[in-house]
Amino acid sequence: MAVTDEQVAALRAYLYIRSDEEADKAEQLFKQLARSGAVEGIGELLYAAFTVAARRKFSPTWTLADIVRFVAQVRAQASDEPSLLDPAAAEHQLRTALGAKLPGYPAEEARAQTQLVLLPALADSLGLDQAGLDGLLAEARPLADQLITQQHRSSRA
């Protein structure tokens, strides 16, 4: 299985929410994916887009202070919902996306929540417009397809 155009469109809509109308559209696209049973692969696409965005933001060089500062800024913007982003999970996910080999791993739910919160913040910090988001997702899609293929191979082994 590979990432579908519909999955890319749903994630793109989520990343470009600028109004209540756009939020409703993104929600509807994800609901359509769920109803059609086409959600397999969306997690890989989310992770791949997160990784691409993190690398664009922080590469070629980064420091732990850069990561901590970015996570703190995102948490400050969501100060009305402090539990929305676990700082330890966020820092771990960013550092891992940037190639750091770290012991342990946040729980799957914490990883997904972190990526859902940080990916739009990364896209905004990069100043991505609609064309920029298309480029980010075009770069992420083959990586997501590769992750899906690897998972299917390991599940058959």
Helices and strands as residue ranges (DSSP letters): H 5-15, H 20-36, H 42-58, H 64-77, G 82-84, H 87-97, H 108-125, H 130-156
